[in-house]
Amino acid sequence: MSGTPLPSGGPSGPADQPDPELRAEIAQLQEAVQSQRAIGMAIGLLSARYECSTEQAWRSLLRISQDSNTKVRTVARVLVATHDGSSDGADQALLDAFVAHLPASRWPPRRVTGEDLAP
């Protein structure tokens, strides 16, 4: 990644039309970065909410994923969206399925007000 522009023409086609495989790989990498960020945030939220270690929070996230047959990245995204108030109806439906798998259900099912519900 030297910052040197790629020559026009060549094996990947004209410079203004990137290789479709390269574009797909870039999109996958961007999605992976976003997923990792959400997973890290969800681990932090679970750790703070349930006063547990990050390892215990990670295991809880894995258990919720396995028990609900939902990808870890989706569980993390829903937990983060619920926490920050950006969840939609589909997220709420998924959260309803996750709540049964959360420890002692201190996770708020819905954020109605802007009040901080953290302990």
C-alpha positions as CSV (number, residue, x, y, z in Angstrom):
1,M,0.0,0.0,0.0
2,S,2.5,2.6,-1.1
3,G,-0.1,5.0,-2.4
4,T,1.3,4.7,-5.9
5,P,-1.6,4.7,-8.4
6,L,-2.1,1.6,-10.5
7,P,-1.3,1.9,-14.1
8,S,-4.3,2.3,-16.4
9,G,-5.1,-0.6,-18.7
10,G,-3.3,-3.8,-17.6
11,P,-4.9,-7.0,-16.4
12,S,-7.6,-5.4,-14.3
13,G,-8.9,-3.2,-17.1
14,P,-9.1,0.5,-17.3
15,A,-8.2,2.5,-14.2
16,D,-11.8,3.9,-13.9
17,Q,-13.4,0.4,-13.7
18,P,-11.9,-1.6,-10.8
19,D,-11.8,-5.4,-11.1
20,P,-15.2,-6.8,-9.8
21,E,-13.4,-9.4,-7.8
22,L,-11.3,-6.7,-6.1
23,R,-14.5,-4.7,-5.4
24,A,-16.1,-7.8,-3.8
25,E,-13.1,-8.4,-1.7
26,I,-13.0,-4.8,-0.5
27,A,-16.8,-5.0,0.4
28,Q,-16.2,-8.2,2.4
29,L,-13.3,-6.7,4.3
30,Q,-15.4,-3.6,5.1
31,E,-18.2,-5.8,6.4
32,A,-15.7,-7.8,8.5
33,V,-14.3,-4.7,10.1
34,Q,-17.8,-3.5,10.9
35,S,-18.7,-6.9,12.3
36,Q,-15.6,-7.0,14.5
37,R,-16.4,-3.5,15.8
38,A,-19.9,-4.4,16.7
39,I,-18.7,-7.6,18.4
40,G,-16.2,-5.7,20.5
41,M,-18.8,-3.2,21.5
42,A,-21.3,-5.9,22.4
43,I,-18.7,-7.6,24.5
44,G,-18.1,-4.4,26.3
45,L,-21.8,-3.8,26.8
46,L,-22.4,-7.3,28.2
47,S,-19.3,-7.0,30.4
48,A,-20.5,-3.7,31.9
49,R,-24.2,-4.6,32.1
50,Y,-23.6,-7.9,33.9
51,E,-20.4,-7.0,35.7
52,C,-18.4,-9.9,34.2
53,S,-15.1,-10.3,32.5
54,T,-14.7,-9.8,28.8
55,E,-14.1,-13.5,28.5
56,Q,-17.4,-14.3,30.2
57,A,-19.1,-11.7,28.0
58,W,-17.6,-13.3,24.9
59,R,-18.8,-16.8,26.0
60,S,-22.3,-15.3,26.7
61,L,-22.3,-13.8,23.2
62,L,-21.4,-17.2,21.7
63,R,-24.0,-19.0,23.8
64,I,-26.7,-16.6,22.7
65,S,-25.6,-17.1,19.1
66,Q,-25.7,-20.9,19.3
67,D,-28.9,-21.1,21.4
68,S,-30.8,-18.8,19.0
69,N,-29.2,-20.1,15.8
70,T,-28.1,-16.6,14.9
71,K,-24.7,-15.4,13.7
72,V,-22.5,-13.8,16.4
73,R,-22.2,-10.6,14.3
74,T,-26.0,-10.4,14.1
75,V,-26.4,-10.8,17.8
76,A,-23.8,-8.2,18.4
77,R,-25.4,-5.7,16.0
78,V,-28.8,-6.1,17.6
79,L,-27.4,-5.7,21.1
80,V,-25.5,-2.5,20.1
81,A,-28.5,-1.1,18.1
82,T,-30.8,-1.7,21.1
83,H,-28.3,0.0,23.4
84,D,-27.9,3.1,21.3
85,G,-31.6,3.3,20.3
86,S,-31.1,2.7,16.6
87,S,-32.9,-0.7,16.6
88,D,-35.9,-1.3,14.3
89,G,-38.8,-3.7,14.5
90,A,-36.8,-6.6,13.1
91,D,-34.0,-6.0,15.7
92,Q,-36.7,-5.9,18.4
93,A,-38.0,-9.3,17.3
94,L,-34.5,-10.7,17.4
95,L,-33.8,-9.2,20.8
96,D,-37.0,-10.8,22.1
97,A,-35.5,-14.2,21.1
98,F,-32.1,-13.3,22.7
99,V,-33.5,-12.1,26.1
100,A,-34.3,-15.6,27.2
101,H,-30.6,-16.5,26.7
102,L,-29.2,-13.4,28.6
103,P,-28.2,-13.8,32.2
104,A,-30.9,-12.7,34.6
105,S,-32.4,-10.5,31.8
106,R,-31.1,-7.2,33.0
107,W,-30.9,-6.1,29.4
108,P,-33.6,-3.6,28.6
109,P,-36.0,-5.0,26.0
110,R,-36.7,-1.5,24.8
111,R,-35.2,1.8,25.3
112,V,-38.2,4.1,25.7
113,T,-36.4,7.1,27.3
114,G,-33.0,8.5,27.0
115,E,-32.2,7.6,30.6
116,D,-29.0,5.6,31.2
117,L,-30.1,2.1,32.4
118,A,-26.6,0.9,33.2
119,P,-25.9,-0.2,36.8
